[in-house]
Amino acid sequence: MQLFPSYYCAKIRSIVIIIGAIAEYAYELTQSCGPLQARGGGIRGPPGRDGRDGSVGMRGEQGDEGPEGEEGEQGVPGIAGPPGEEGNTGEPGIVGDQGLQGMRGRHVMGR
């Protein structure tokens, strides 16, 4: 024997589904309102602790190579220097010694 006939069981199931939907809607409404404000005059609690620092991010990829630079401008030509001084005249050379006189040749009579 069943506790409830199938007709009542279907009605109860639909009522439970409707109540669940209303409860879910009410929960979403309370979340969108923000935190509840206290009405009493209680003692305020200590401030919360600071959160931990996040982990270091991954290293980024290397960027593309930059464009080639432009050619530089041509420089201004330099100023010409003053003319050079005239060189000194060299000293006269030393006179060499007179060479020795050669030997006299012998006259050979015919053979």
Buried (B, 14 or more C-beta within 10 A) or exposed (E): EEEEEEEEEEEEEEEEEEEEEEEEEEEEEEEEEEEEEEEEEEEEEEEEEEEEEEEEEEEEEEEEEEEEEEEEEEEEEEEEEEEEEEEEEEEEEEEEEEEEEEEEEEEEEEE
